[in-house]
């Protein structure tokens, strides 16, 4: 399991309207796998129609 510091979480969320309370750290961008890699690995299962980006 990877530990994400509060400072790293706040830096990653800079410019994104969200609560950076420590309770939400499990939703930090660093907690997720790279989306491009995940989608490439399952390209025989899905068809990418759109890619959304948080505001």
Jmol script that loads the backbone (N, CA, C; Angstrom):
load data "model"
ATOM      1  N   UNK A   1       0.843  -1.171   0.000  1.00  0.00           N
ATOM      2  CA  UNK A   1       0.000   0.000   0.000  1.00  0.00           C
ATOM      3  C   UNK A   1       0.891   1.238   0.000  1.00  0.00           C
ATOM      4  N   UNK A   2       0.519   2.206  -0.791  1.00  0.00           N
ATOM      5  CA  UNK A   2       1.285   3.437  -0.916  1.00  0.00           C
ATOM      6  C   UNK A   2       0.729   4.491   0.043  1.00  0.00           C
ATOM      7  N   UNK A   3       1.621   5.162   0.753  1.00  0.00           N
ATOM      8  CA  UNK A   3       1.210   6.253   1.633  1.00  0.00           C
ATOM      9  C   UNK A   3       1.300   7.567   0.876  1.00  0.00           C
ATOM     10  N   UNK A   4       0.260   8.366   0.979  1.00  0.00           N
ATOM     11  CA  UNK A   4       0.206   9.661   0.308  1.00  0.00           C
ATOM     12  C   UNK A   4       0.189  10.733   1.387  1.00  0.00           C
ATOM     13  N   UNK A   5       1.175  11.612   1.353  1.00  0.00           N
ATOM     14  CA  UNK A   5       1.245  12.659   2.370  1.00  0.00           C
ATOM     15  C   UNK A   5       0.162  13.705   2.119  1.00  0.00           C
ATOM     16  N   UNK A   6      -0.212  14.397   3.167  1.00  0.00           N
ATOM     17  CA  UNK A   6      -1.211  15.457   3.043  1.00  0.00           C
ATOM     18  C   UNK A   6      -0.711  16.540   2.093  1.00  0.00           C
ATOM     19  N   UNK A   7       0.569  16.877   2.184  1.00  0.00           N
ATOM     20  CA  UNK A   7       1.144  17.911   1.316  1.00  0.00           C
ATOM     21  C   UNK A   7       1.076  17.479  -0.156  1.00  0.00           C
ATOM     22  N   UNK A   8       1.420  16.234  -0.439  1.00  0.00           N
ATOM     23  CA  UNK A   8       1.367  15.720  -1.805  1.00  0.00           C
ATOM     24  C   UNK A   8      -0.068  15.734  -2.329  1.00  0.00           C
ATOM     25  N   UNK A   9      -1.009  15.356  -1.478  1.00  0.00           N
ATOM     26  CA  UNK A   9      -2.424  15.363  -1.841  1.00  0.00           C
ATOM     27  C   UNK A   9      -2.881  16.774  -2.177  1.00  0.00           C
ATOM     28  N   UNK A  10      -2.552  17.731  -1.339  1.00  0.00           N
ATOM     29  CA  UNK A  10      -2.964  19.113  -1.573  1.00  0.00           C
ATOM     30  C   UNK A  10      -2.348  19.666  -2.856  1.00  0.00           C
ATOM     31  N   UNK A  11      -1.094  19.329  -3.135  1.00  0.00           N
ATOM     32  CA  UNK A  11      -0.446  19.791  -4.364  1.00  0.00           C
ATOM     33  C   UNK A  11      -1.134  19.192  -5.596  1.00  0.00           C
ATOM     34  N   UNK A  12      -1.474  17.922  -5.530  1.00  0.00           N
ATOM     35  CA  UNK A  12      -2.129  17.262  -6.653  1.00  0.00           C
ATOM     36  C   UNK A  12      -3.518  17.829  -6.910  1.00  0.00           C
ATOM     37  N   UNK A  13      -4.174  18.307  -5.868  1.00  0.00           N
ATOM     38  CA  UNK A  13      -5.528  18.823  -5.990  1.00  0.00           C
ATOM     39  C   UNK A  13      -5.568  20.327  -6.243  1.00  0.00           C
ATOM     40  N   UNK A  14      -4.418  20.962  -6.347  1.00  0.00           N
ATOM     41  CA  UNK A  14      -4.356  22.404  -6.586  1.00  0.00           C
ATOM     42  C   UNK A  14      -5.092  22.744  -7.880  1.00  0.00           C
ATOM     43  N   UNK A  15      -6.010  23.676  -7.803  1.00  0.00           N
ATOM     44  CA  UNK A  15      -6.777  24.092  -8.966  1.00  0.00           C
ATOM     45  C   UNK A  15      -8.036  23.279  -9.195  1.00  0.00           C
ATOM     46  N   UNK A  16      -8.261  22.248  -8.382  1.00  0.00           N
ATOM     47  CA  UNK A  16      -9.459  21.421  -8.491  1.00  0.00           C
ATOM     48  C   UNK A  16     -10.359  21.745  -7.306  1.00  0.00           C
ATOM     49  N   UNK A  17     -11.618  22.037  -7.585  1.00  0.00           N
ATOM     50  CA  UNK A  17     -12.557  22.373  -6.524  1.00  0.00           C
ATOM     51  C   UNK A  17     -12.923  21.087  -5.790  1.00  0.00           C
ATOM     52  N   UNK A  18     -12.359  20.930  -4.607  1.00  0.00           N
ATOM     53  CA  UNK A  18     -12.575  19.724  -3.816  1.00  0.00           C
ATOM     54  C   UNK A  18     -12.103  19.968  -2.394  1.00  0.00           C
ATOM     55  N   UNK A  19     -12.575  19.156  -1.481  1.00  0.00           N
ATOM     56  CA  UNK A  19     -12.123  19.223  -0.097  1.00  0.00           C
ATOM     57  C   UNK A  19     -10.827  18.431   0.008  1.00  0.00           C
ATOM     58  N   UNK A  20      -9.800  19.016   0.617  1.00  0.00           N
ATOM     59  CA  UNK A  20      -8.523  18.314   0.768  1.00  0.00           C
ATOM     60  C   UNK A  20      -8.333  17.821   2.201  1.00  0.00           C
ATOM     61  N   UNK A  21      -9.437  17.620   2.896  1.00  0.00           N
ATOM     62  CA  UNK A  21      -9.396  17.055   4.234  1.00  0.00           C
ATOM     63  C   UNK A  21      -8.729  15.681   4.169  1.00  0.00           C
ATOM     64  N   UNK A  22      -7.965  15.326   5.180  1.00  0.00           N
ATOM     65  CA  UNK A  22      -7.238  14.050   5.206  1.00  0.00           C
ATOM     66  C   UNK A  22      -8.163  12.847   5.014  1.00  0.00           C
ATOM     67  N   UNK A  23      -9.420  12.984   5.378  1.00  0.00           N
ATOM     68  CA  UNK A  23     -10.369  11.882   5.227  1.00  0.00           C
ATOM     69  C   UNK A  23     -10.600  11.515   3.760  1.00  0.00           C
ATOM     70  N   UNK A  24     -10.285  12.430   2.847  1.00  0.00           N
ATOM     71  CA  UNK A  24     -10.500  12.197   1.421  1.00  0.00           C
ATOM     72  C   UNK A  24      -9.225  11.773   0.690  1.00  0.00           C
ATOM     73  N   UNK A  25      -8.161  11.537   1.419  1.00  0.00           N
ATOM     74  CA  UNK A  25      -6.878  11.218   0.794  1.00  0.00           C
ATOM     75  C   UNK A  25      -6.919   9.933  -0.032  1.00  0.00           C
ATOM     76  N   UNK A  26      -7.825   9.018   0.296  1.00  0.00           N
ATOM     77  CA  UNK A  26      -7.925   7.785  -0.496  1.00  0.00           C
ATOM     78  C   UNK A  26      -8.445   8.055  -1.904  1.00  0.00           C
ATOM     79  N   UNK A  27      -8.935   9.270  -2.147  1.00  0.00           N
ATOM     80  CA  UNK A  27      -9.392   9.676  -3.475  1.00  0.00           C
ATOM     81  C   UNK A  27      -8.354  10.536  -4.196  1.00  0.00           C
ATOM     82  N   UNK A  28      -7.163  10.615  -3.665  1.00  0.00           N
ATOM     83  CA  UNK A  28      -6.095  11.409  -4.286  1.00  0.00           C
ATOM     84  C   UNK A  28      -5.763  10.845  -5.663  1.00  0.00           C
ATOM     85  N   UNK A  29      -5.400  11.705  -6.608  1.00  0.00           N
ATOM     86  CA  UNK A  29      -5.027  11.222  -7.942  1.00  0.00           C
ATOM     87  C   UNK A  29      -3.932  10.156  -7.900  1.00  0.00           C
ATOM     88  N   UNK A  30      -3.030  10.236  -6.932  1.00  0.00           N
ATOM     89  CA  UNK A  30      -1.930   9.275  -6.822  1.00  0.00           C
ATOM     90  C   UNK A  30      -2.423   7.878  -6.439  1.00  0.00           C
ATOM     91  N   UNK A  31      -3.662   7.774  -5.940  1.00  0.00           N
ATOM     92  CA  UNK A  31      -4.200   6.485  -5.499  1.00  0.00           C
ATOM     93  C   UNK A  31      -4.702   5.633  -6.665  1.00  0.00           C
ATOM     94  N   UNK A  32      -4.769   6.215  -7.846  1.00  0.00           N
ATOM     95  CA  UNK A  32      -5.320   5.522  -9.003  1.00  0.00           C
ATOM     96  C   UNK A  32      -4.245   5.068  -9.971  1.00  0.00           C
ATOM     97  N   UNK A  33      -4.535   4.001 -10.699  1.00  0.00           N
ATOM     98  CA  UNK A  33      -3.644   3.534 -11.753  1.00  0.00           C
ATOM     99  C   UNK A  33      -3.745   4.494 -12.937  1.00  0.00           C
ATOM    100  N   UNK A  34      -2.725   4.489 -13.782  1.00  0.00           N
ATOM    101  CA  UNK A  34      -2.725   5.317 -14.982  1.00  0.00           C
ATOM    102  C   UNK A  34      -3.855   4.854 -15.906  1.00  0.00           C
ATOM    103  N   UNK A  35      -4.769   5.756 -16.239  1.00  0.00           N
ATOM    104  CA  UNK A  35      -5.950   5.407 -17.020  1.00  0.00           C
ATOM    105  C   UNK A  35      -5.594   4.900 -18.413  1.00  0.00           C
ATOM    106  N   UNK A  36      -4.617   5.501 -19.052  1.00  0.00           N
ATOM    107  CA  UNK A  36      -4.224   5.069 -20.391  1.00  0.00           C
ATOM    108  C   UNK A  36      -3.739   3.622 -20.371  1.00  0.00           C
ATOM    109  N   UNK A  37      -2.940   3.273 -19.382  1.00  0.00           N
ATOM    110  CA  UNK A  37      -2.441   1.903 -19.258  1.00  0.00           C
ATOM    111  C   UNK A  37      -3.584   0.922 -19.019  1.00  0.00           C
ATOM    112  N   UNK A  38      -4.494   1.276 -18.136  1.00  0.00           N
ATOM    113  CA  UNK A  38      -5.633   0.401 -17.826  1.00  0.00           C
ATOM    114  C   UNK A  38      -6.480   0.165 -19.075  1.00  0.00           C
ATOM    115  N   UNK A  39      -6.801   1.230 -19.795  1.00  0.00           N
ATOM    116  CA  UNK A  39      -7.646   1.101 -20.976  1.00  0.00           C
ATOM    117  C   UNK A  39      -6.933   0.351 -22.098  1.00  0.00           C
ATOM    118  N   UNK A  40      -5.638   0.556 -22.255  1.00  0.00           N
ATOM    119  CA  UNK A  40      -4.869  -0.164 -23.268  1.00  0.00           C
ATOM    120  C   UNK A  40      -4.863  -1.660 -22.977  1.00  0.00           C
ATOM    121  N   UNK A  41      -4.748  -2.012 -21.712  1.00  0.00           N
ATOM    122  CA  UNK A  41      -4.720  -3.425 -21.327  1.00  0.00           C
ATOM    123  C   UNK A  41      -6.053  -4.139 -21.540  1.00  0.00           C
ATOM    124  N   UNK A  42      -7.125  -3.390 -21.683  1.00  0.00           N
ATOM    125  CA  UNK A  42      -8.429  -4.028 -21.906  1.00  0.00           C
ATOM    126  C   UNK A  42      -9.058  -3.593 -23.224  1.00  0.00           C
ATOM    127  N   UNK A  43      -8.218  -3.253 -24.198  1.00  0.00           N
ATOM    128  CA  UNK A  43      -8.734  -2.742 -25.464  1.00  0.00           C
ATOM    129  C   UNK A  43      -9.587  -3.751 -26.232  1.00  0.00           C
ATOM    130  N   UNK A  44      -9.447  -5.028 -25.948  1.00  0.00           N
ATOM    131  CA  UNK A  44     -10.302  -6.020 -26.608  1.00  0.00           C
ATOM    132  C   UNK A  44     -11.681  -6.105 -25.947  1.00  0.00           C
ATOM    133  N   UNK A  45     -11.841  -5.461 -24.805  1.00  0.00           N
ATOM    134  CA  UNK A  45     -13.102  -5.530 -24.061  1.00  0.00           C
ATOM    135  C   UNK A  45     -13.950  -4.272 -24.174  1.00  0.00           C
ATOM    136  N   UNK A  46     -13.312  -3.141 -24.459  1.00  0.00           N
ATOM    137  CA  UNK A  46     -14.035  -1.867 -24.449  1.00  0.00           C
ATOM    138  C   UNK A  46     -13.677  -1.027 -25.667  1.00  0.00           C
ATOM    139  N   UNK A  47     -14.568  -0.114 -25.977  1.00  0.00           N
ATOM    140  CA  UNK A  47     -14.306   0.874 -27.023  1.00  0.00           C
ATOM    141  C   UNK A  47     -14.338   2.246 -26.350  1.00  0.00           C
ATOM    142  N   UNK A  48     -13.240   2.962 -26.418  1.00  0.00           N
ATOM    143  CA  UNK A  48     -13.176   4.286 -25.803  1.00  0.00           C
ATOM    144  C   UNK A  48     -13.923   5.267 -26.697  1.00  0.00           C
ATOM    145  N   UNK A  49     -14.931   5.909 -26.131  1.00  0.00           N
ATOM    146  CA  UNK A  49     -15.736   6.871 -26.874  1.00  0.00           C
ATOM    147  C   UNK A  49     -15.342   8.291 -26.493  1.00  0.00           C
ATOM    148  N   UNK A  50     -15.170   8.543 -25.192  1.00  0.00           N
ATOM    149  CA  UNK A  50     -14.789   9.857 -24.684  1.00  0.00           C
ATOM    150  C   UNK A  50     -13.868   9.678 -23.492  1.00  0.00           C
ATOM    151  N   UNK A  51     -13.089  10.690 -23.236  1.00  0.00           N
ATOM    152  CA  UNK A  51     -12.268  10.708 -22.028  1.00  0.00           C
ATOM    153  C   UNK A  51     -12.596  12.002 -21.288  1.00  0.00           C
ATOM    154  N   UNK A  52     -12.998  11.881 -20.042  1.00  0.00           N
ATOM    155  CA  UNK A  52     -13.377  13.031 -19.235  1.00  0.00           C
ATOM    156  C   UNK A  52     -12.210  13.473 -18.371  1.00  0.00           C
ATOM    157  N   UNK A  53     -12.142  14.760 -18.110  1.00  0.00           N
ATOM    158  CA  UNK A  53     -11.085  15.326 -17.277  1.00  0.00           C
ATOM    159  C   UNK A  53     -11.745  16.176 -16.195  1.00  0.00           C
ATOM    160  N   UNK A  54     -11.334  16.017 -14.938  1.00  0.00           N
ATOM    161  CA  UNK A  54     -11.943  16.828 -13.881  1.00  0.00           C
ATOM    162  C   UNK A  54     -11.638  18.309 -14.071  1.00  0.00           C
ATOM    163  N   UNK A  55     -12.545  19.140 -13.626  1.00  0.00           N
ATOM    164  CA  UNK A  55     -12.353  20.594 -13.740  1.00  0.00           C
ATOM    165  C   UNK A  55     -11.442  21.109 -12.669  1.00  0.00           C
TER     166      UNK A  55
END
end "model"
wireframe off; spacefill off
backbone 0.3
color backbone group
